[in-house]
Amino acid sequence: MERRAFYRNPVLPWLLIGPQLILVLVFFYWPTSQALYWAFTLEQPWGGGNTWVWLDNFIAIFRDREYWATVARSAFYAICTTGLSMAVALFLACFVDRSLKGTKLFQSVYVWPYAIAAPAAGVAFRFIFAPQSGLIGSINTLWPGIWDPSTNGIHALAMVIICHAWLGIGYNFIFFLAALQMIPRSITEAGAMDGARPLRRMFDLQLPLITPTVFFLLIMNLISSFTDSFGLIDTMTEGGPVGSTEVMVYKIYFDGFKGLDYSGAAAQSIVLMFLVIALTFVQFKWVEKRVHYN
């Protein structure tokens, strides 16, 4: 039976949700409305008015080959970070779910990366993957140039992908472990009695039963990959070398705040917003059909 809260004072509910509404209006709806307005105007870099240009900003970015290269790079980045983060998190959750010795300690340790801010993680991984020091420095001494993210775009992109995936492992691990612990032990025990190995039980028994969690994490990770990569890229590579790590969200910042193309950056932000919305719609429309909720 559905329960509802009733207040004698009709003003009290609005006072309770007022702070949250103010935050949403100030930090989401107001910036979004301004971006929509700027996307259809030509804003002056140093102020002094604007000119209504209709769809010219969108036409300009859609005709830009560099922009489409950024879109393709962003898609590759999102697929790699999502796949790597979710795969590692599921692997770790399966081990912790087996209740082996020391799993309580690992259960706490695996969550820690989620509490680290992206810029802090970016600085740390920049030193970890530095070609002049540490283990990688020793390897570069034996094989010069085998790893150098400062000059090799593939190395730089791989470094950022690994860092972003590492940051998301803790978040994914929490949900995967909770989903696995909801599966009745009798099901996995029956599979074990039939001779199924742990890996076979995971794919044939456990994974189909946790598809709602997989679907939820797939959406959240893809959205995060498109929108939350700025802090990492800004601290690790600044979009380089030669734009090899410049994804859509970083290009918005670079064109807007360094190139002073406010209108073009606003148009790009609108495109990114609709891309995320379309991606979520496609997932709910077609991917969800493979999800089993019962």
Sequence and secondary structure as in RCSB ss.txt:
>XXXX:A:sequence
MERRAFYRNPVLPWLLIGPQLILVLVFFYWPTSQALYWAFTLEQPWGGGNTWVWLDNFIAIFRDREYWATVARSA
FYAICTTGLSMAVALFLACFVDRSLKGTKLFQSVYVWPYAIAAPAAGVAFRFIFAPQSGLIGSINTLWPGIWDPS
TNGIHALAMVIICHAWLGIGYNFIFFLAALQMIPRSITEAGAMDGARPLRRMFDLQLPLITPTVFFLLIMNLISS
FTDSFGLIDTMTEGGPVGSTEVMVYKIYFDGFKGLDYSGAAAQSIVLMFLVIALTFVQFKWVEKRVHYN
>XXXX:A:secstr
       SSTHHHHHHHHHHHHHHIIIIIHHHHHHHHHHTEEE TT S EEE TTHHHHHHHT HHHHHHHHHHH
HHHHHHHHHHHHHHHHHHHHHHTT TTHHHHHHHTTGGGGS HHHHHHHHHHHT TTSHHHHHHHHHSTTS  TT
T HHHHHHHHHHHHHHHHHHHHHHHHHHHHHTS HHHHHHHHHTT  HHHHIIIIIHHHTHHHHHHHHHHHHHHH
HHS HHHHHHHTTT STTTT  HHHHHHIIIIIS  HHHHHHHHHHHHHHHHHHHHHHHHTGGGG    
